[in-house]
Amino acid sequence: MELGKQIKKYRNELSLSQEALAEKIYVTRQTVSNWENEKNYPDINSLVLLSEVFGTSVDNLIKGDVQKMKEQINEEDQKNFARLGNILTVLFILGIVSPVPLLHFLGITGGIIWAVLWGVSMYFACLCEKKKKQLNIHTYREIVAFLEGKQLDEITKERENAKRPYQRILLAIGSALLTFAVLVVMLLIFKVIPHN
């Protein structure tokens, strides 16, 4: 990032040591060194104090770093959302295939285990929905574009927004049908349903 170079440049122009600058902005000399060596980034209060000491705006101080900061935040959001999605997928699969075996082998204890699993699944589903609202991604296409680090253009975004109500209905129907099909297969496997 450019900020480390900017801090060092302004500090040298004022003939300040790292320790003298640190005293003026209420941090340690090591903190200033870490900023200049780009090991970490100053918080907003430190940026304001730095801009005051250097007699420049925060914008001039962080010029060139804003885009990098946005990219870093976007990458972090992508990783967090992908991790949430993976956890939810595993929980969804377990929730579908586990009830019959759990009930068959563990009886009521298996039912309790499945209920806990279902509760955890709902918790992660809520987290996932909250993250989708926060990132303003709702349709499958928007989610895929986000995970690839892209954005949809405005026209495509409007088309996707129009699809949302239909996708929710289809998703609910599809999930119910899939759950029913897996349940029937599991019941047949564990011979709960008598077949001829």
N, C-alpha and C positions, 0 to 999 in steps of 0.2 A: 504494500500500500504506500501511497505518497505521503501520508500524514507524518510518518516518522522522519522523512527527509525535510518536510516543511518545518517541523518543530526544531530540528537541528539547525536548519538554515536561519530561522528567526532568532533562535537562542544565540547563535554565533554572531549575527548582526548586532545584537545588543551586548555582546561580550559577556554573556552570563555563563557560569559553569552549570552543570546539571544540578548540583547541590543548591546553588543560588536560585535557579528557576523553581526547583522543588519547594523551597521555602516560600516563595511568592504564591504558589498555587496549592499549598498545604498537602503535599504528597512527599514521598521519600525520593531520594536521589535514584534508587534502584527502579522506581516506577517510571521516572523520566527516561532512564536508560532503556527500559523495556519498550517504551513507546517509540523511542528513536530507533531501536533495533527491530521494531515491528513484531515484538513478541506478544503484545496485547494492545488494546485500543482504549483511549481515555473515555471516561463516562461524560455525559452531557455537561455536568457541572465543571469538570476539569477543562473541557473544550471552551466553555465560556470564559473561564479564568485565563486560559492560555491566550485566547483572542484579545482579552483586555491587556494582558502583560505585553503582548506583541504589537498592540495597536492596530489590529486588523480584524476583519469580520470572520465569523466561524466559517462562512462560505468559502472565503479565500484559504482558510486554514485546511479545510477538508476537500478542497477542489480535487476532483479525480477519484476520490474514495467513495463518493455516494453510490455510484453505479456498482462498484465492487461490493459495498455493504448490502445493497439490494440483492445482488446475485447470491451472496452468502446466506442471507435470510431466506431467499427462495429455495436454495439447495437444502437448507435445514428443514424448511416446511415440507419439501418433497420427501425427504427421508422419513420424517415423522409420520406423514400421511401414509407412505408406503408401508411402514412398520405397523401402523394401526390397521391398515387393510389386510396385511398378512395375518395378524393375530385374529382379526374378525373372521377371515376365511377359514382358518383352522378351527376356531370355535364353532362356526356354522356347520362345518363338516362333522365335527364331533357331536354336535347337537342333533344332527340328522341320523347318524349311524349308531349312536350309543344307547338310546333308550331301551330298545328291545333286549340287547345283550345284558345291559345293567339290570333290568327287571328280571330277566330269565335267571341270571346267575346270582344276583344279590338280593332279589326281592325288594322289599320296602327300602332297604339301605341304598340299593341301586337307584330307586326312584328319587331319593333325597339327593344323591350325588348328581343325578341328571338335572334336578331342579336348581342346584347350585350352579352347575355348568350353564344352564339356561340364563340364570341371573347374571353371571359374569359376561355371557354373550350380549345380553341386553345393555349392560354397562358399556362395553366396548362399542356397540352399535350407536349408542348415544354420543360417545366421544367422537366417533367417526362423523356423525351427522353434524355435531357442533363444529368440527374442523372444516367440514365442507361448507358450512354457512360462513365461517370466518374467512375462508379462502375464496368464497363466491364461486364454487364449483358444485354443480348438481347433477348434470347428466353424465352418462358414460363417456361421451366424447370430450366433455370438458375435463373430466378426471384424467383421461388418457393424455390429453394435451398438457395438463399441468404436470403430470409425472414425467413427461418428456421434456419439461422446461419450456414449453411453448405456450402461446396464448391464442385463443380463437379471435378472428376479426369480428367486428361489430355485427355484421349481417349474420354470420354463422352463429354468433352468440344469441341473437334474437330468435333464430330458428330453433336452437337448442332450448331456449326458455319456453317456447311454445310447446315443446314435446314433454316437458316435465310432468304435467298431470297424467298424461297417458302412460309414461314410463313407470310412474309409481303404481298405477293400477296393474299394468302388465307384470311388474316385478312382484307384486303381492300375489297375483294369480299363479305366476310361474313358481314362486317359492312354495306355495301351498301344494301345487301339483307334484313338484319334486319331492317334497316332504312325504306326501301321501304314497308316492311310488316307492320311495326307499323304505317306508314303514311296512308296506305290503311285502316287499322282497325280504326284509329282515324277519317279519313274522313267518314267512314261508321257510326261510332258512332254519329258524329255531322251532319249526313245527308247532307254532302256536295255533295256526289255522289248519284244521284237518283238510287234507287234499286227497282226492281219490286216485 
